[in-house]
């Protein structure tokens, strides 16, 4: 894990009794943005085939917690001399929206991002977390500790919420569709296996083999029309076909079963998955489309699967 804490500029004792100014906020935003960009420039130079890392980001000024025990005692007697954390309760650090990929390089090696903008740390604008995450193309886990409780400024609170909502699309998409391996509208492997099977007595295809209905019947023919070169299995007497839950065209044969209320049953703990996988280089990790901590697909999609069985029935006639 890489833990990154940005140290903002210090302020004097007199400033403890004053709210942060616009100038203070702009300066802190500039420091926050430039430091993140510098960090990402360094991390982007790391080998992409190395073990992935968890990056934790937070920020504070050395003056925020200086002599805090004594300051709390004094603040209990008089609130006006030291605002403590209230000094920056309306100030959220912003990461520049106009930062380009040249100024802030993408970092593929980071797969787990934790941003702490709550508690004793400086507040971080929620929308900025999405902008930062957009620089991490391999991100698959995010932990955000954000504040949604600016009771002294309702307009600011609404703005922070709306800006966050509008920028959620920036989080990298980590949904992987199966690959489409079909050329010219037909799966060549399935078609060639059909031709081969006409010379066999036993055909046994194990599970996890991605096959199309061309295994049983030419895809160019209609279900109510016999092809010119009708396949014929003169000697075939035993057929066992166990196919993968995807088609060569990249479609799933299974979907979530709405009657199954808990998709986490009988599945590996996501924490175990993350810990186990992220210690390895990318070259030896589970392929992207198989990286699912919850295997929720259990109900067959009849519109896709039926064609397998219809064409198998044609072949059996």
Secondary structure as the mmCIF struct_conf table of DSSP 4:
data_model
#
loop_
_struct_conf.conf_type_id
_struct_conf.id
_struct_conf.beg_label_comp_id
_struct_conf.beg_label_asym_id
_struct_conf.beg_label_seq_id
_struct_conf.end_label_comp_id
_struct_conf.end_label_asym_id
_struct_conf.end_label_seq_id
STRN STRN1 UNK A 2 UNK A 8
BEND BEND1 UNK A 13 UNK A 13
HELX_RH_3T_P HELX_RH_3T_P1 UNK A 14 UNK A 17
BEND BEND2 UNK A 18 UNK A 18
HELX_LH_PP_P HELX_LH_PP_P1 UNK A 19 UNK A 21
HELX_RH_AL_P HELX_RH_AL_P1 UNK A 22 UNK A 44
TURN_TY1_P TURN_TY1_P1 UNK A 45 UNK A 45
BEND BEND3 UNK A 46 UNK A 46
TURN_TY1_P TURN_TY1_P2 UNK A 48 UNK A 49
BEND BEND4 UNK A 50 UNK A 50
HELX_LH_PP_P HELX_LH_PP_P2 UNK A 51 UNK A 52
STRN STRN2 UNK A 53 UNK A 61
TURN_TY1_P TURN_TY1_P3 UNK A 62 UNK A 64
BEND BEND5 UNK A 65 UNK A 65
TURN_TY1_P TURN_TY1_P4 UNK A 66 UNK A 67
HELX_RH_AL_P HELX_RH_AL_P2 UNK A 68 UNK A 77
BEND BEND6 UNK A 79 UNK A 81
HELX_RH_3T_P HELX_RH_3T_P2 UNK A 84 UNK A 88
TURN_TY1_P TURN_TY1_P5 UNK A 89 UNK A 90
STRN STRN3 UNK A 93 UNK A 93
TURN_TY1_P TURN_TY1_P6 UNK A 97 UNK A 98
TURN_TY1_P TURN_TY1_P7 UNK A 101 UNK A 103
BEND BEND7 UNK A 104 UNK A 104
TURN_TY1_P TURN_TY1_P8 UNK A 108 UNK A 109
STRN STRN4 UNK A 110 UNK A 116
BEND BEND8 UNK A 118 UNK A 118
TURN_TY1_P TURN_TY1_P9 UNK A 119 UNK A 120
BEND BEND9 UNK A 121 UNK A 121
HELX_LH_PP_P HELX_LH_PP_P3 UNK A 122 UNK A 123
STRN STRN5 UNK A 124 UNK A 124
HELX_RH_AL_P HELX_RH_AL_P3 UNK A 126 UNK A 133
TURN_TY1_P TURN_TY1_P10 UNK A 134 UNK A 135
TURN_TY1_P TURN_TY1_P11 UNK A 137 UNK A 138
STRN STRN6 UNK A 141 UNK A 145
TURN_TY1_P TURN_TY1_P12 UNK A 151 UNK A 152
HELX_RH_AL_P HELX_RH_AL_P4 UNK A 154 UNK A 167
HELX_RH_3T_P HELX_RH_3T_P3 UNK A 168 UNK A 170
BEND BEND10 UNK A 171 UNK A 171
HELX_LH_PP_P HELX_LH_PP_P4 UNK A 172 UNK A 173
HELX_LH_PP_P HELX_LH_PP_P5 UNK A 177 UNK A 179
STRN STRN7 UNK A 183 UNK A 183
TURN_TY1_P TURN_TY1_P13 UNK A 184 UNK A 185
STRN STRN8 UNK A 186 UNK A 186
HELX_RH_AL_P HELX_RH_AL_P5 UNK A 188 UNK A 197
TURN_TY1_P TURN_TY1_P14 UNK A 198 UNK A 199
BEND BEND11 UNK A 201 UNK A 201
STRN STRN9 UNK A 202 UNK A 209
HELX_RH_3T_P HELX_RH_3T_P4 UNK A 213 UNK A 215
TURN_TY1_P TURN_TY1_P15 UNK A 216 UNK A 216
BEND BEND12 UNK A 217 UNK A 217
TURN_TY1_P TURN_TY1_P16 UNK A 219 UNK A 220
BEND BEND13 UNK A 221 UNK A 221
TURN_TY1_P TURN_TY1_P17 UNK A 223 UNK A 224
BEND BEND14 UNK A 225 UNK A 225
BEND BEND15 UNK A 228 UNK A 229
BEND BEND16 UNK A 234 UNK A 235
STRN STRN10 UNK A 238 UNK A 243
BEND BEND17 UNK A 245 UNK A 245
STRN STRN11 UNK A 246 UNK A 246
TURN_TY1_P TURN_TY1_P18 UNK A 248 UNK A 249
BEND BEND18 UNK A 250 UNK A 250
STRN STRN12 UNK A 252 UNK A 252
BEND BEND19 UNK A 253 UNK A 253
STRN STRN13 UNK A 254 UNK A 256
TURN_TY1_P TURN_TY1_P19 UNK A 258 UNK A 259
TURN_TY1_P TURN_TY1_P20 UNK A 263 UNK A 266
HELX_RH_AL_P HELX_RH_AL_P6 UNK A 270 UNK A 277
TURN_TY1_P TURN_TY1_P21 UNK A 278 UNK A 279
BEND BEND20 UNK A 280 UNK A 280
HELX_RH_3T_P HELX_RH_3T_P5 UNK A 282 UNK A 284
BEND BEND21 UNK A 285 UNK A 285
HELX_LH_PP_P HELX_LH_PP_P6 UNK A 286 UNK A 287
HELX_RH_3T_P HELX_RH_3T_P6 UNK A 288 UNK A 290
BEND BEND22 UNK A 293 UNK A 294
STRN STRN14 UNK A 297 UNK A 300
HELX_RH_AL_P HELX_RH_AL_P7 UNK A 302 UNK A 316
#
